[in-house]
Amino acid sequence: MGNKVNGNLRSFEIAPSILSADFTRLFEAIRDVREGGATVLHVDVMDGHFVPNITIGLPVVKSLRAATDMTIDTHLMITEPGRYAVEFVKAGADMVSVHVEADVHLQRTLVAIREAGAKAGIAINPGTPLVLLEEAMPYADFILLMSVNPGFGGQKFVPTSLDKLRRLRQMIEDRGLTTRIEIDGGVDASNIAEVCEAGAEIIVAGSAVFGGGRPTEAVRELIDRATVWV
């Protein structure tokens, strides 16, 4: 799978967010999205402090690791993420992102994630300027651009995220980095092509995948809509 940005072919992946799945049928949900072509499972970890919601933690990540060989992408929406990031790698996460707004020792945390054997990511909220990424960006394997304010699923895509996505892509290219861009929030079949064209490579989708009760077909539709840019 891929999308053309400025004439260059760039691969992209669909990452269903299990926060929107039926937890009584989680194994079936994983099977269904994989059959649809998803390659990544996105796991939202919230502590009720950094964001106004509480979700899952280390035991669920361990269970997911035992249930699938798909890439497990863990998004830490927590205070003091540096205290826990490596523990999520040990639990089985392949990708761990921490918020630039939450970690005062961001570079140290990113290095620790990498040294533990996972891909390190920086997450950034819609209202946070990209300039705050500059110093830590060389230590990140990916940037998670939030296109909604984190804390709850089912929110609408923040329109200014497209321009921010394009500027982030330019920042990465200007620095000669290979950092990938992940986007999370309000992406569905109506806007995924535009999001991919703007430079996103990992597309998180929750309600768009699980909201209609047919996750396999939903993932396939997202892939089909995105590939108009191939």
PyMOL commands that set and color helices and strands:
alter all, ss='L'
color gray80, all
select helices_A, chain A and resi 18-20+23-36+58-67+81-83+85-91+106-115+130-133+137-139+161-174+192-198+207-210+215-229
alter helices_A, ss='H'
color red, helices_A
select strands_A, chain A and resi 2-5+8-11+13-16+40-46+71-77+95-99+119-124+142-146+180-184+202-205
alter strands_A, ss='S'
color yellow, strands_A
deselect
rebuild
show_as cartoon
